[in-house]
Amino acid sequence: MDVLLDGGNGVNIISEHLWKELGLKKPMSTPFMVRMVDERNVQPIGLIWNFKIKLTRCTFKISVTVL
């Protein structure tokens, strides 16, 4: 199967609400700020490494930033 994956420099973001709803582990502190579309700089709640996401039969590990 051919799959196109985006390997860009983007940030994978989830909301604080979704983080709590999914019952994920406590995020690690982040050494960076996130610039929002309105140009505000926001300090993330934290970073979760190796978050498993399943798409059909494939499982991927990604890092997500909790805002």
PDBQT receptor file of N, H, CA, C and O in Angstrom, charges set to zero:
ATOM      1  N   MET A   1       0.843  -1.165   0.000  1.00  0.00    +0.000 N 
ATOM      2  CA  MET A   1       0.000   0.000   0.000  1.00  0.00    +0.000 C 
ATOM      3  C   MET A   1       0.894   1.236   0.000  1.00  0.00    +0.000 C 
ATOM      4  O   MET A   1       1.858   1.303   0.763  1.00  0.00    +0.000 OA
ATOM      5  N   ASP A   2       0.584   2.211  -0.847  1.00  0.00    +0.000 N 
ATOM      6  H   ASP A   2      -0.199   2.157  -1.467  1.00  0.00    +0.000 HD
ATOM      7  CA  ASP A   2       1.323   3.471  -0.878  1.00  0.00    +0.000 C 
ATOM      8  C   ASP A   2       0.669   4.456   0.080  1.00  0.00    +0.000 C 
ATOM      9  O   ASP A   2      -0.546   4.647   0.050  1.00  0.00    +0.000 OA
ATOM     10  N   VAL A   3       1.479   5.079   0.931  1.00  0.00    +0.000 N 
ATOM     11  H   VAL A   3       2.467   4.924   0.955  1.00  0.00    +0.000 HD
ATOM     12  CA  VAL A   3       0.972   6.014   1.920  1.00  0.00    +0.000 C 
ATOM     13  C   VAL A   3       1.811   7.282   1.873  1.00  0.00    +0.000 C 
ATOM     14  O   VAL A   3       3.039   7.216   1.819  1.00  0.00    +0.000 OA
ATOM     15  N   LEU A   4       1.158   8.423   1.895  1.00  0.00    +0.000 N 
ATOM     16  H   LEU A   4       0.161   8.476   1.939  1.00  0.00    +0.000 HD
ATOM     17  CA  LEU A   4       1.848   9.703   1.940  1.00  0.00    +0.000 C 
ATOM     18  C   LEU A   4       1.833  10.195   3.374  1.00  0.00    +0.000 C 
ATOM     19  O   LEU A   4       0.766  10.400   3.951  1.00  0.00    +0.000 OA
ATOM     20  N   LEU A   5       3.015  10.386   3.955  1.00  0.00    +0.000 N 
ATOM     21  H   LEU A   5       3.882  10.219   3.486  1.00  0.00    +0.000 HD
ATOM     22  CA  LEU A   5       3.141  10.918   5.308  1.00  0.00    +0.000 C 
ATOM     23  C   LEU A   5       3.781  12.286   5.236  1.00  0.00    +0.000 C 
ATOM     24  O   LEU A   5       4.714  12.502   4.462  1.00  0.00    +0.000 OA
ATOM     25  N   ASP A   6       3.284  13.209   6.038  1.00  0.00    +0.000 N 
ATOM     26  H   ASP A   6       2.527  13.033   6.666  1.00  0.00    +0.000 HD
ATOM     27  CA  ASP A   6       3.849  14.549   6.091  1.00  0.00    +0.000 C 
ATOM     28  C   ASP A   6       5.003  14.548   7.072  1.00  0.00    +0.000 C 
ATOM     29  O   ASP A   6       4.792  14.382   8.274  1.00  0.00    +0.000 OA
ATOM     30  N   GLY A   7       6.206  14.730   6.586  1.00  0.00    +0.000 N 
ATOM     31  H   GLY A   7       6.377  14.866   5.611  1.00  0.00    +0.000 HD
ATOM     32  CA  GLY A   7       7.377  14.766   7.447  1.00  0.00    +0.000 C 
ATOM     33  C   GLY A   7       7.858  16.180   7.691  1.00  0.00    +0.000 C 
ATOM     34  O   GLY A   7       9.039  16.400   7.960  1.00  0.00    +0.000 OA
ATOM     35  N   GLY A   8       6.945  17.148   7.599  1.00  0.00    +0.000 N 
ATOM     36  H   GLY A   8       5.986  16.969   7.381  1.00  0.00    +0.000 HD
ATOM     37  CA  GLY A   8       7.311  18.552   7.742  1.00  0.00    +0.000 C 
ATOM     38  C   GLY A   8       7.669  18.927   9.167  1.00  0.00    +0.000 C 
ATOM     39  O   GLY A   8       7.751  18.076  10.054  1.00  0.00    +0.000 OA
ATOM     40  N   ASN A   9       7.879  20.210   9.366  1.00  0.00    +0.000 N 
ATOM     41  H   ASN A   9       7.812  20.901   8.646  1.00  0.00    +0.000 HD
ATOM     42  CA  ASN A   9       8.293  20.713  10.666  1.00  0.00    +0.000 C 
ATOM     43  C   ASN A   9       7.121  21.191  11.507  1.00  0.00    +0.000 C 
ATOM     44  O   ASN A   9       7.306  22.004  12.414  1.00  0.00    +0.000 OA
ATOM     45  N   GLY A  10       5.940  20.712  11.230  1.00  0.00    +0.000 N 
ATOM     46  H   GLY A  10       5.789  20.052  10.494  1.00  0.00    +0.000 HD
ATOM     47  CA  GLY A  10       4.762  21.142  11.974  1.00  0.00    +0.000 C 
ATOM     48  C   GLY A  10       4.746  20.617  13.395  1.00  0.00    +0.000 C 
ATOM     49  O   GLY A  10       5.567  19.781  13.775  1.00  0.00    +0.000 OA
ATOM     50  N   VAL A  11       3.802  21.119  14.176  1.00  0.00    +0.000 N 
ATOM     51  H   VAL A  11       3.136  21.798  13.868  1.00  0.00    +0.000 HD
ATOM     52  CA  VAL A  11       3.632  20.702  15.556  1.00  0.00    +0.000 C 
ATOM     53  C   VAL A  11       2.296  19.979  15.664  1.00  0.00    +0.000 C 
ATOM     54  O   VAL A  11       1.271  20.514  15.241  1.00  0.00    +0.000 OA
ATOM     55  N   ASN A  12       2.290  18.786  16.216  1.00  0.00    +0.000 N 
ATOM     56  H   ASN A  12       3.123  18.351  16.559  1.00  0.00    +0.000 HD
ATOM     57  CA  ASN A  12       1.056  18.042  16.455  1.00  0.00    +0.000 C 
ATOM     58  C   ASN A  12       0.465  18.537  17.771  1.00  0.00    +0.000 C 
ATOM     59  O   ASN A  12       1.087  18.411  18.826  1.00  0.00    +0.000 OA
ATOM     60  N   ILE A  13      -0.736  19.097  17.703  1.00  0.00    +0.000 N 
ATOM     61  H   ILE A  13      -1.241  19.199  16.846  1.00  0.00    +0.000 HD
ATOM     62  CA  ILE A  13      -1.336  19.745  18.869  1.00  0.00    +0.000 C 
ATOM     63  C   ILE A  13      -2.635  19.055  19.256  1.00  0.00    +0.000 C 
ATOM     64  O   ILE A  13      -3.446  18.698  18.402  1.00  0.00    +0.000 OA
ATOM     65  N   ILE A  14      -2.819  18.874  20.576  1.00  0.00    +0.000 N 
ATOM     66  H   ILE A  14      -2.161  19.164  21.270  1.00  0.00    +0.000 HD
ATOM     67  CA  ILE A  14      -4.115  18.475  21.105  1.00  0.00    +0.000 C 
ATOM     68  C   ILE A  14      -4.491  19.479  22.195  1.00  0.00    +0.000 C 
ATOM     69  O   ILE A  14      -3.629  20.132  22.783  1.00  0.00    +0.000 OA
ATOM     70  N   SER A  15      -5.776  19.585  22.446  1.00  0.00    +0.000 N 
ATOM     71  H   SER A  15      -6.476  19.055  21.968  1.00  0.00    +0.000 HD
ATOM     72  CA  SER A  15      -6.251  20.528  23.460  1.00  0.00    +0.000 C 
ATOM     73  C   SER A  15      -6.099  19.939  24.856  1.00  0.00    +0.000 C 
ATOM     74  O   SER A  15      -5.970  18.726  25.022  1.00  0.00    +0.000 OA
ATOM     75  N   GLU A  16      -6.117  20.808  25.846  1.00  0.00    +0.000 N 
ATOM     76  H   GLU A  16      -6.222  21.793  25.710  1.00  0.00    +0.000 HD
ATOM     77  CA  GLU A  16      -6.064  20.359  27.244  1.00  0.00    +0.000 C 
ATOM     78  C   GLU A  16      -7.273  19.468  27.545  1.00  0.00    +0.000 C 
ATOM     79  O   GLU A  16      -7.154  18.465  28.249  1.00  0.00    +0.000 OA
ATOM     80  N   HIS A  17      -8.432  19.842  27.006  1.00  0.00    +0.000 N 
ATOM     81  H   HIS A  17      -8.529  20.657  26.434  1.00  0.00    +0.000 HD
ATOM     82  CA  HIS A  17      -9.652  19.064  27.221  1.00  0.00    +0.000 C 
ATOM     83  C   HIS A  17      -9.497  17.638  26.688  1.00  0.00    +0.000 C 
ATOM     84  O   HIS A  17      -9.835  16.677  27.380  1.00  0.00    +0.000 OA
ATOM     85  N   LEU A  18      -8.987  17.497  25.456  1.00  0.00    +0.000 N 
ATOM     86  H   LEU A  18      -8.713  18.277  24.894  1.00  0.00    +0.000 HD
ATOM     87  CA  LEU A  18      -8.811  16.169  24.869  1.00  0.00    +0.000 C 
ATOM     88  C   LEU A  18      -7.775  15.363  25.647  1.00  0.00    +0.000 C 
ATOM     89  O   LEU A  18      -7.957  14.164  25.860  1.00  0.00    +0.000 OA
ATOM     90  N   TRP A  19      -6.694  16.006  26.070  1.00  0.00    +0.000 N 
ATOM     91  H   TRP A  19      -6.545  16.980  25.897  1.00  0.00    +0.000 HD
ATOM     92  CA  TRP A  19      -5.665  15.336  26.868  1.00  0.00    +0.000 C 
ATOM     93  C   TRP A  19      -6.289  14.725  28.123  1.00  0.00    +0.000 C 
ATOM     94  O   TRP A  19      -6.032  13.566  28.448  1.00  0.00    +0.000 OA
ATOM     95  N   LYS A  20      -7.108  15.508  28.824  1.00  0.00    +0.000 N 
ATOM     96  H   LYS A  20      -7.317  16.450  28.560  1.00  0.00    +0.000 HD
ATOM     97  CA  LYS A  20      -7.753  15.015  30.046  1.00  0.00    +0.000 C 
ATOM     98  C   LYS A  20      -8.773  13.929  29.732  1.00  0.00    +0.000 C 
ATOM     99  O   LYS A  20      -8.860  12.928  30.444  1.00  0.00    +0.000 OA
ATOM    100  N   GLU A  21      -9.545  14.126  28.665  1.00  0.00    +0.000 N 
ATOM    101  H   GLU A  21      -9.474  14.939  28.087  1.00  0.00    +0.000 HD
ATOM    102  CA  GLU A  21     -10.583  13.157  28.292  1.00  0.00    +0.000 C 
ATOM    103  C   GLU A  21      -9.989  11.802  27.932  1.00  0.00    +0.000 C 
ATOM    104  O   GLU A  21     -10.578  10.766  28.243  1.00  0.00    +0.000 OA
ATOM    105  N   LEU A  22      -8.825  11.798  27.279  1.00  0.00    +0.000 N 
ATOM    106  H   LEU A  22      -8.346  12.640  27.027  1.00  0.00    +0.000 HD
ATOM    107  CA  LEU A  22      -8.166  10.552  26.897  1.00  0.00    +0.000 C 
ATOM    108  C   LEU A  22      -7.412   9.913  28.061  1.00  0.00    +0.000 C 
ATOM    109  O   LEU A  22      -6.974   8.767  27.959  1.00  0.00    +0.000 OA
ATOM    110  N   GLY A  23      -7.259  10.642  29.160  1.00  0.00    +0.000 N 
ATOM    111  H   GLY A  23      -7.616  11.573  29.242  1.00  0.00    +0.000 HD
ATOM    112  CA  GLY A  23      -6.565  10.108  30.327  1.00  0.00    +0.000 C 
ATOM    113  C   GLY A  23      -5.089   9.849  30.072  1.00  0.00    +0.000 C 
ATOM    114  O   GLY A  23      -4.529   8.874  30.572  1.00  0.00    +0.000 OA
ATOM    115  N   LEU A  24      -4.457  10.727  29.290  1.00  0.00    +0.000 N 
ATOM    116  H   LEU A  24      -4.912  11.520  28.884  1.00  0.00    +0.000 HD
ATOM    117  CA  LEU A  24      -3.048  10.543  28.948  1.00  0.00    +0.000 C 
ATOM    118  C   LEU A  24      -2.152  10.931  30.117  1.00  0.00    +0.000 C 
ATOM    119  O   LEU A  24      -2.557  11.671  31.015  1.00  0.00    +0.000 OA
ATOM    120  N   LYS A  25      -0.932  10.420  30.087  1.00  0.00    +0.000 N 
ATOM    121  H   LYS A  25      -0.602   9.819  29.358  1.00  0.00    +0.000 HD
ATOM    122  CA  LYS A  25       0.033  10.722  31.141  1.00  0.00    +0.000 C 
ATOM    123  C   LYS A  25       0.342  12.215  31.193  1.00  0.00    +0.000 C 
ATOM    124  O   LYS A  25       0.068  12.955  30.248  1.00  0.00    +0.000 OA
ATOM    125  N   LYS A  26       0.918  12.641  32.316  1.00  0.00    +0.000 N 
ATOM    126  H   LYS A  26       1.141  12.040  33.084  1.00  0.00    +0.000 HD
ATOM    127  CA  LYS A  26       1.271  14.049  32.492  1.00  0.00    +0.000 C 
ATOM    128  C   LYS A  26       2.332  14.435  31.466  1.00  0.00    +0.000 C 
ATOM    129  O   LYS A  26       3.338  13.741  31.323  1.00  0.00    +0.000 OA
ATOM    130  N   PRO A  27       2.113  15.539  30.751  1.00  0.00    +0.000 N 
ATOM    131  CA  PRO A  27       3.087  15.950  29.737  1.00  0.00    +0.000 C 
ATOM    132  C   PRO A  27       4.370  16.499  30.360  1.00  0.00    +0.000 C 
ATOM    133  O   PRO A  27       4.369  17.050  31.461  1.00  0.00    +0.000 OA
ATOM    134  N   MET A  28       5.461  16.327  29.618  1.00  0.00    +0.000 N 
ATOM    135  H   MET A  28       5.462  15.879  28.724  1.00  0.00    +0.000 HD
ATOM    136  CA  MET A  28       6.757  16.894  30.018  1.00  0.00    +0.000 C 
ATOM    137  C   MET A  28       6.755  18.381  29.682  1.00  0.00    +0.000 C 
ATOM    138  O   MET A  28       6.071  18.809  28.752  1.00  0.00    +0.000 OA
ATOM    139  N   SER A  29       7.519  19.167  30.437  1.00  0.00    +0.000 N 
ATOM    140  H   SER A  29       8.074  18.819  31.192  1.00  0.00    +0.000 HD
ATOM    141  CA  SER A  29       7.594  20.594  30.141  1.00  0.00    +0.000 C 
ATOM    142  C   SER A  29       8.240  20.800  28.766  1.00  0.00    +0.000 C 
ATOM    143  O   SER A  29       9.043  19.985  28.312  1.00  0.00    +0.000 OA
ATOM    144  N   THR A  30       7.876  21.890  28.128  1.00  0.00    +0.000 N 
ATOM    145  H   THR A  30       7.224  22.552  28.496  1.00  0.00    +0.000 HD
ATOM    146  CA  THR A  30       8.380  22.164  26.784  1.00  0.00    +0.000 C 
ATOM    147  C   THR A  30       9.386  23.304  26.811  1.00  0.00    +0.000 C 
ATOM    148  O   THR A  30       9.199  24.283  27.534  1.00  0.00    +0.000 OA
ATOM    149  N   PRO A  31      10.454  23.183  26.024  1.00  0.00    +0.000 N 
ATOM    150  CA  PRO A  31      11.460  24.239  25.972  1.00  0.00    +0.000 C 
ATOM    151  C   PRO A  31      11.151  25.288  24.895  1.00  0.00    +0.000 C 
ATOM    152  O   PRO A  31      12.037  26.049  24.505  1.00  0.00    +0.000 OA
ATOM    153  N   PHE A  32       9.917  25.334  24.418  1.00  0.00    +0.000 N 
ATOM    154  H   PHE A  32       9.198  24.716  24.734  1.00  0.00    +0.000 HD
ATOM    155  CA  PHE A  32       9.580  26.245  23.322  1.00  0.00    +0.000 C 
ATOM    156  C   PHE A  32       8.200  26.847  23.520  1.00  0.00    +0.000 C 
ATOM    157  O   PHE A  32       7.395  26.360  24.314  1.00  0.00    +0.000 OA
ATOM    158  N   MET A  33       7.950  27.906  22.786  1.00  0.00    +0.000 N 
ATOM    159  H   MET A  33       8.604  28.301  22.141  1.00  0.00    +0.000 HD
ATOM    160  CA  MET A  33       6.645  28.561  22.749  1.00  0.00    +0.000 C 
ATOM    161  C   MET A  33       6.012  28.229  21.392  1.00  0.00    +0.000 C 
ATOM    162  O   MET A  33       6.708  27.868  20.443  1.00  0.00    +0.000 OA
ATOM    163  N   VAL A  34       4.697  28.355  21.316  1.00  0.00    +0.000 N 
ATOM    164  H   VAL A  34       4.132  28.648  22.087  1.00  0.00    +0.000 HD
ATOM    165  CA  VAL A  34       3.975  28.152  20.057  1.00  0.00    +0.000 C 
ATOM    166  C   VAL A  34       3.375  29.487  19.651  1.00  0.00    +0.000 C 
ATOM    167  O   VAL A  34       2.672  30.129  20.430  1.00  0.00    +0.000 OA
ATOM    168  N   ARG A  35       3.664  29.900  18.411  1.00  0.00    +0.000 N 
ATOM    169  H   ARG A  35       4.236  29.378  17.778  1.00  0.00    +0.000 HD
ATOM    170  CA  ARG A  35       3.080  31.141  17.905  1.00  0.00    +0.000 C 
ATOM    171  C   ARG A  35       1.745  30.820  17.263  1.00  0.00    +0.000 C 
ATOM    172  O   ARG A  35       1.655  30.011  16.339  1.00  0.00    +0.000 OA
ATOM    173  N   MET A  36       0.710  31.471  17.771  1.00  0.00    +0.000 N 
ATOM    174  H   MET A  36       0.782  32.129  18.521  1.00  0.00    +0.000 HD
ATOM    175  CA  MET A  36      -0.647  31.233  17.292  1.00  0.00    +0.000 C 
ATOM    176  C   MET A  36      -0.892  32.044  16.015  1.00  0.00    +0.000 C 
ATOM    177  O   MET A  36      -0.086  32.901  15.651  1.00  0.00    +0.000 OA
ATOM    178  N   VAL A  37      -2.003  31.767  15.348  1.00  0.00    +0.000 N 
ATOM    179  H   VAL A  37      -2.657  31.070  15.644  1.00  0.00    +0.000 HD
ATOM    180  CA  VAL A  37      -2.316  32.435  14.088  1.00  0.00    +0.000 C 
ATOM    181  C   VAL A  37      -2.488  33.947  14.289  1.00  0.00    +0.000 C 
ATOM    182  O   VAL A  37      -2.240  34.721  13.366  1.00  0.00    +0.000 OA
ATOM    183  N   ASP A  38      -2.908  34.370  15.483  1.00  0.00    +0.000 N 
ATOM    184  H   ASP A  38      -3.109  33.740  16.233  1.00  0.00    +0.000 HD
ATOM    185  CA  ASP A  38      -3.048  35.802  15.748  1.00  0.00    +0.000 C 
ATOM    186  C   ASP A  38      -1.746  36.426  16.273  1.00  0.00    +0.000 C 
ATOM    187  O   ASP A  38      -1.737  37.546  16.784  1.00  0.00    +0.000 OA
ATOM    188  N   GLU A  39      -0.656  35.672  16.132  1.00  0.00    +0.000 N 
ATOM    189  H   GLU A  39      -0.663  34.762  15.717  1.00  0.00    +0.000 HD
ATOM    190  CA  GLU A  39       0.713  36.076  16.466  1.00  0.00    +0.000 C 
ATOM    191  C   GLU A  39       1.011  36.150  17.968  1.00  0.00    +0.000 C 
ATOM    192  O   GLU A  39       2.052  36.678  18.360  1.00  0.00    +0.000 OA
ATOM    193  N   ARG A  40       0.107  35.625  18.819  1.00  0.00    +0.000 N 
ATOM    194  H   ARG A  40      -0.739  35.196  18.501  1.00  0.00    +0.000 HD
ATOM    195  CA  ARG A  40       0.428  35.516  20.248  1.00  0.00    +0.000 C 
ATOM    196  C   ARG A  40       1.394  34.358  20.435  1.00  0.00    +0.000 C 
ATOM    197  O   ARG A  40       1.306  33.359  19.720  1.00  0.00    +0.000 OA
ATOM    198  N   ASN A  41       2.314  34.476  21.385  1.00  0.00    +0.000 N 
ATOM    199  H   ASN A  41       2.386  35.287  21.965  1.00  0.00    +0.000 HD
ATOM    200  CA  ASN A  41       3.169  33.367  21.775  1.00  0.00    +0.000 C 
ATOM    201  C   ASN A  41       2.551  32.710  22.996  1.00  0.00    +0.000 C 
ATOM    202  O   ASN A  41       2.263  33.382  23.986  1.00  0.00    +0.000 OA
ATOM    203  N   VAL A  42       2.345  31.398  22.932  1.00  0.00    +0.000 N 
ATOM    204  H   VAL A  42       2.579  30.852  22.127  1.00  0.00    +0.000 HD
ATOM    205  CA  VAL A  42       1.679  30.656  24.002  1.00  0.00    +0.000 C 
ATOM    206  C   VAL A  42       2.623  29.592  24.539  1.00  0.00    +0.000 C 
ATOM    207  O   VAL A  42       3.265  28.876  23.771  1.00  0.00    +0.000 OA
ATOM    208  N   GLN A  43       2.704  29.491  25.866  1.00  0.00    +0.000 N 
ATOM    209  H   GLN A  43       2.183  30.073  26.490  1.00  0.00    +0.000 HD
ATOM    210  CA  GLN A  43       3.490  28.437  26.506  1.00  0.00    +0.000 C 
ATOM    211  C   GLN A  43       2.627  27.177  26.556  1.00  0.00    +0.000 C 
ATOM    212  O   GLN A  43       1.575  27.194  27.195  1.00  0.00    +0.000 OA
ATOM    213  N   PRO A  44       3.032  26.091  25.906  1.00  0.00    +0.000 N 
ATOM    214  CA  PRO A  44       2.259  24.857  25.959  1.00  0.00    +0.000 C 
ATOM    215  C   PRO A  44       2.199  24.288  27.378  1.00  0.00    +0.000 C 
ATOM    216  O   PRO A  44       3.076  24.552  28.200  1.00  0.00    +0.000 OA
ATOM    217  N   ILE A  45       1.158  23.510  27.651  1.00  0.00    +0.000 N 
ATOM    218  H   ILE A  45       0.445  23.296  26.983  1.00  0.00    +0.000 HD
ATOM    219  CA  ILE A  45       1.057  22.795  28.924  1.00  0.00    +0.000 C 
ATOM    220  C   ILE A  45       2.177  21.783  29.002  1.00  0.00    +0.000 C 
ATOM    221  O   ILE A  45       2.766  21.581  30.064  1.00  0.00    +0.000 OA
ATOM    222  N   GLY A  46       2.475  21.146  27.884  1.00  0.00    +0.000 N 
ATOM    223  H   GLY A  46       1.996  21.310  27.022  1.00  0.00    +0.000 HD
ATOM    224  CA  GLY A  46       3.560  20.187  27.861  1.00  0.00    +0.000 C 
ATOM    225  C   GLY A  46       3.585  19.360  26.590  1.00  0.00    +0.000 C 
ATOM    226  O   GLY A  46       2.812  19.584  25.658  1.00  0.00    +0.000 OA
ATOM    227  N   LEU A  47       4.492  18.401  26.581  1.00  0.00    +0.000 N 
ATOM    228  H   LEU A  47       5.119  18.219  27.338  1.00  0.00    +0.000 HD
ATOM    229  CA  LEU A  47       4.744  17.554  25.414  1.00  0.00    +0.000 C 
ATOM    230  C   LEU A  47       4.601  16.096  25.821  1.00  0.00    +0.000 C 
ATOM    231  O   LEU A  47       5.124  15.683  26.856  1.00  0.00    +0.000 OA
ATOM    232  N   ILE A  48       3.898  15.320  25.016  1.00  0.00    +0.000 N 
ATOM    233  H   ILE A  48       3.472  15.655  24.176  1.00  0.00    +0.000 HD
ATOM    234  CA  ILE A  48       3.751  13.881  25.255  1.00  0.00    +0.000 C 
ATOM    235  C   ILE A  48       4.476  13.151  24.139  1.00  0.00    +0.000 C 
ATOM    236  O   ILE A  48       4.117  13.278  22.968  1.00  0.00    +0.000 OA
ATOM    237  N   TRP A  49       5.504  12.381  24.506  1.00  0.00    +0.000 N 
ATOM    238  H   TRP A  49       5.795  12.278  25.457  1.00  0.00    +0.000 HD
ATOM    239  CA  TRP A  49       6.295  11.611  23.547  1.00  0.00    +0.000 C 
ATOM    240  C   TRP A  49       5.654  10.256  23.307  1.00  0.00    +0.000 C 
ATOM    241  O   TRP A  49       5.000   9.708  24.194  1.00  0.00    +0.000 OA
ATOM    242  N   ASN A  50       5.838   9.716  22.116  1.00  0.00    +0.000 N 
ATOM    243  H   ASN A  50       6.369  10.161  21.395  1.00  0.00    +0.000 HD
ATOM    244  CA  ASN A  50       5.394   8.375  21.739  1.00  0.00    +0.000 C 
ATOM    245  C   ASN A  50       3.903   8.142  21.968  1.00  0.00    +0.000 C 
ATOM    246  O   ASN A  50       3.500   7.089  22.461  1.00  0.00    +0.000 OA
ATOM    247  N   PHE A  51       3.099   9.122  21.608  1.00  0.00    +0.000 N 
ATOM    248  H   PHE A  51       3.427   9.977  21.207  1.00  0.00    +0.000 HD
ATOM    249  CA  PHE A  51       1.648   8.975  21.651  1.00  0.00    +0.000 C 
ATOM    250  C   PHE A  51       1.256   8.055  20.501  1.00  0.00    +0.000 C 
ATOM    251  O   PHE A  51       1.574   8.333  19.344  1.00  0.00    +0.000 OA
ATOM    252  N   LYS A  52       0.569   6.962  20.813  1.00  0.00    +0.000 N 
ATOM    253  H   LYS A  52       0.311   6.736  21.753  1.00  0.00    +0.000 HD
ATOM    254  CA  LYS A  52       0.199   6.002  19.763  1.00  0.00    +0.000 C 
ATOM    255  C   LYS A  52      -1.138   6.401  19.147  1.00  0.00    +0.000 C 
ATOM    256  O   LYS A  52      -2.123   6.640  19.844  1.00  0.00    +0.000 OA
ATOM    257  N   ILE A  53      -1.137   6.466  17.817  1.00  0.00    +0.000 N 
ATOM    258  H   ILE A  53      -0.337   6.271  17.250  1.00  0.00    +0.000 HD
ATOM    259  CA  ILE A  53      -2.353   6.756  17.076  1.00  0.00    +0.000 C 
ATOM    260  C   ILE A  53      -2.526   5.660  16.031  1.00  0.00    +0.000 C 
ATOM    261  O   ILE A  53      -1.582   5.299  15.329  1.00  0.00    +0.000 OA
ATOM    262  N   LYS A  54      -3.739   5.138  15.940  1.00  0.00    +0.000 N 
ATOM    263  H   LYS A  54      -4.506   5.431  16.510  1.00  0.00    +0.000 HD
ATOM    264  CA  LYS A  54      -4.000   4.040  15.005  1.00  0.00    +0.000 C 
ATOM    265  C   LYS A  54      -4.893   4.536  13.882  1.00  0.00    +0.000 C 
ATOM    266  O   LYS A  54      -5.979   5.068  14.115  1.00  0.00    +0.000 OA
ATOM    267  N   LEU A  55      -4.411   4.350  12.654  1.00  0.00    +0.000 N 
ATOM    268  H   LEU A  55      -3.529   3.918  12.465  1.00  0.00    +0.000 HD
ATOM    269  CA  LEU A  55      -5.171   4.678  11.455  1.00  0.00    +0.000 C 
ATOM    270  C   LEU A  55      -5.366   3.398  10.678  1.00  0.00    +0.000 C 
ATOM    271  O   LEU A  55      -4.406   2.810  10.178  1.00  0.00    +0.000 OA
ATOM    272  N   THR A  56      -6.594   2.972  10.578  1.00  0.00    +0.000 N 
ATOM    273  H   THR A  56      -7.373   3.450  10.984  1.00  0.00    +0.000 HD
ATOM    274  CA  THR A  56      -6.950   1.655  10.021  1.00  0.00    +0.000 C 
ATOM    275  C   THR A  56      -6.126   0.580  10.704  1.00  0.00    +0.000 C 
ATOM    276  O   THR A  56      -6.295   0.366  11.905  1.00  0.00    +0.000 OA
ATOM    277  N   ARG A  57      -5.245  -0.103   9.996  1.00  0.00    +0.000 N 
ATOM    278  H   ARG A  57      -5.108   0.070   9.021  1.00  0.00    +0.000 HD
ATOM    279  CA  ARG A  57      -4.459  -1.186  10.602  1.00  0.00    +0.000 C 
ATOM    280  C   ARG A  57      -3.041  -0.762  10.963  1.00  0.00    +0.000 C 
ATOM    281  O   ARG A  57      -2.239  -1.592  11.392  1.00  0.00    +0.000 OA
ATOM    282  N   CYS A  58      -2.724   0.506  10.795  1.00  0.00    +0.000 N 
ATOM    283  H   CYS A  58      -3.375   1.180  10.446  1.00  0.00    +0.000 HD
ATOM    284  CA  CYS A  58      -1.363   0.978  11.069  1.00  0.00    +0.000 C 
ATOM    285  C   CYS A  58      -1.332   1.803  12.352  1.00  0.00    +0.000 C 
ATOM    286  O   CYS A  58      -2.187   2.660  12.576  1.00  0.00    +0.000 OA
ATOM    287  N   THR A  59      -0.339   1.530  13.183  1.00  0.00    +0.000 N 
ATOM    288  H   THR A  59       0.355   0.834  13.001  1.00  0.00    +0.000 HD
ATOM    289  CA  THR A  59      -0.149   2.290  14.413  1.00  0.00    +0.000 C 
ATOM    290  C   THR A  59       1.113   3.131  14.279  1.00  0.00    +0.000 C 
ATOM    291  O   THR A  59       2.161   2.638  13.861  1.00  0.00    +0.000 OA
ATOM    292  N   PHE A  60       1.001   4.403  14.636  1.00  0.00    +0.000 N 
ATOM    293  H   PHE A  60       0.150   4.804  14.976  1.00  0.00    +0.000 HD
ATOM    294  CA  PHE A  60       2.117   5.332  14.563  1.00  0.00    +0.000 C 
ATOM    295  C   PHE A  60       2.382   5.897  15.944  1.00  0.00    +0.000 C 
ATOM    296  O   PHE A  60       1.461   6.054  16.745  1.00  0.00    +0.000 OA
ATOM    297  N   LYS A  61       3.642   6.203  16.222  1.00  0.00    +0.000 N 
ATOM    298  H   LYS A  61       4.390   6.076  15.570  1.00  0.00    +0.000 HD
ATOM    299  CA  LYS A  61       4.003   6.898  17.439  1.00  0.00    +0.000 C 
ATOM    300  C   LYS A  61       4.387   8.312  17.057  1.00  0.00    +0.000 C 
ATOM    301  O   LYS A  61       5.273   8.529  16.231  1.00  0.00    +0.000 OA
ATOM    302  N   ILE A  62       3.708   9.275  17.671  1.00  0.00    +0.000 N 
ATOM    303  H   ILE A  62       2.988   9.098  18.343  1.00  0.00    +0.000 HD
ATOM    304  CA  ILE A  62       3.996  10.668  17.382  1.00  0.00    +0.000 C 
ATOM    305  C   ILE A  62       4.183  11.414  18.710  1.00  0.00    +0.000 C 
ATOM    306  O   ILE A  62       3.849  10.896  19.775  1.00  0.00    +0.000 OA
ATOM    307  N   SER A  63       4.707  12.603  18.633  1.00  0.00    +0.000 N 
ATOM    308  H   SER A  63       4.978  13.024  17.768  1.00  0.00    +0.000 HD
ATOM    309  CA  SER A  63       4.795  13.474  19.788  1.00  0.00    +0.000 C 
ATOM    310  C   SER A  63       3.710  14.536  19.626  1.00  0.00    +0.000 C 
ATOM    311  O   SER A  63       3.520  15.079  18.538  1.00  0.00    +0.000 OA
ATOM    312  N   VAL A  64       2.997  14.829  20.720  1.00  0.00    +0.000 N 
ATOM    313  H   VAL A  64       3.151  14.388  21.604  1.00  0.00    +0.000 HD
ATOM    314  CA  VAL A  64       1.937  15.842  20.666  1.00  0.00    +0.000 C 
ATOM    315  C   VAL A  64       2.213  16.911  21.709  1.00  0.00    +0.000 C 
ATOM    316  O   VAL A  64       2.708  16.632  22.801  1.00  0.00    +0.000 OA
ATOM    317  N   THR A  65       1.881  18.139  21.343  1.00  0.00    +0.000 N 
ATOM    318  H   THR A  65       1.478  18.365  20.456  1.00  0.00    +0.000 HD
ATOM    319  CA  THR A  65       1.997  19.278  22.243  1.00  0.00    +0.000 C 
ATOM    320  C   THR A  65       0.604  19.579  22.768  1.00  0.00    +0.000 C 
ATOM    321  O   THR A  65      -0.338  19.735  21.992  1.00  0.00    +0.000 OA
ATOM    322  N   VAL A  66       0.475  19.662  24.097  1.00  0.00    +0.000 N 
ATOM    323  H   VAL A  66       1.240  19.536  24.727  1.00  0.00    +0.000 HD
ATOM    324  CA  VAL A  66      -0.811  19.954  24.714  1.00  0.00    +0.000 C 
ATOM    325  C   VAL A  66      -0.903  21.461  24.928  1.00  0.00    +0.000 C 
ATOM    326  O   VAL A  66      -0.062  22.054  25.604  1.00  0.00    +0.000 OA
ATOM    327  N   LEU A  67      -1.936  22.076  24.343  1.00  0.00    +0.000 N 
ATOM    328  H   LEU A  67      -2.620  21.594  23.795  1.00  0.00    +0.000 HD
ATOM    329  CA  LEU A  67      -2.160  23.525  24.506  1.00  0.00    +0.000 C 
ATOM    330  C   LEU A  67      -3.412  23.755  25.324  1.00  0.00    +0.000 C 
ATOM    331  O   LEU A  67      -3.782  24.902  25.577  1.00  0.00    +0.000 OA
TER     332      LEU A  67
